[in-house]
Amino acid sequence: MATIAQRTYMAKPGEIKPRWWLVDASGKVVGRLASDIAMYLMGKHRPEYTPHVDTGDYVIVINADKVVFTGKKWSKKQYTWFTGYTGLRVETAEERLKKHPELILREAVRRMLPKNKLGRKMLAKLKIYTGNEHPHQAQQPELVELGTK
């Protein structure tokens, strides 16, 4: 009697149809929410997950200006970037919340994704809005509760 070897399923590009998810970020801790969003963008919540193929879904985040940090991170956490001139630009999380509140969550998620072309493609599937409204009603996103662990 011959035994048949079990084969591992590997998804092919375009084979998995992406879904749309809606996340309300009000009152959620940034790191916990970002790690859950990164899992959905990579597709690790699906049984068909394949590391070298974009099997992730689209994630729409509303109320991004109402996220919270634990401890004293609003005043202690610093974001730095290089402008091309000598020295770095620095701003605290509190300052960034006033100017560009959606960048707080986008940067946290970006750093949890792969650092390659596939990661940039995954990040393009993340839509972040500061208010309660979003222009993606036609995609019929499903509400999901993330960042609650």
DANOR-V278065 format. One record per helix or strand. SS is the DSSP state (H for helix, E for strand). FROM is the first residue (numbers start at 1). TO is the last residue. If there is no record, write none. Layout:
ss={SS/SS}
from={FROM/FROM}
to={TO/TO}
//
This chain:
ss={E/E/H/E/H/E/H/E/E/H/H/H/E/H/E}
from={20/29/30/58/64/68/73/78/88/93/101/117/126/137/142}
to={24/29/42/62/66/68/76/82/92/99/110/123/128/139/143}
//
